[in-house]
Amino acid sequence: MALIIWSALLIGVILFAAVATYVGPKGFWGRNDQLAAILPPITIGLAVVSLVISRLVPPRMKGGPAGTPDALGVARTIVASGLNEGGALWAVVGWMLTGSTMALVALAISIAGLLLVFPSRNRWARLCATPGQEPATPLVR
């Protein structure tokens, strides 16, 4: 389930970036120079803050009283992926409106953040562990 959700969020960003490339700042509307002065730095800041928060908050999330470890892992994956996707979507909108390559840098940062939260086998073991509990590793019995 976590892999499906993560994939859907990543594919959504990629498809939106493709549409933005087609419509772009030279497409349906002209470039806004006032917006181009303020929006790209905001997109960079949002991408960096989202990346940092997506690495700090999910491991500290606690499960509900009746929640399973897998449900906790899915919730943590959704939160981390959603934070990075928000920064990515904002970067795509910023690029579409301004045509600034700084917004594309913010998009690259956010996509890197999405790739970092991929629910791999090792990451999944860490995501399903409760705070303070060490995840099981194949080397330790």
Secondary structure, 3 states (H helix, E strand, C coil): CHHHHHHHHHHHHHHHHHHHHHHHHHHHCCCCHHHHHHHHHHHHHHHHHHHHHHHHCHHHCCCCCCCCHHHHHHHHHHHHHHHHHHHHHHHHHHHHHHCCHHHHHHHHHHHHHHHHCCCCHHHHHHHHCCCCCCCCCCCCC
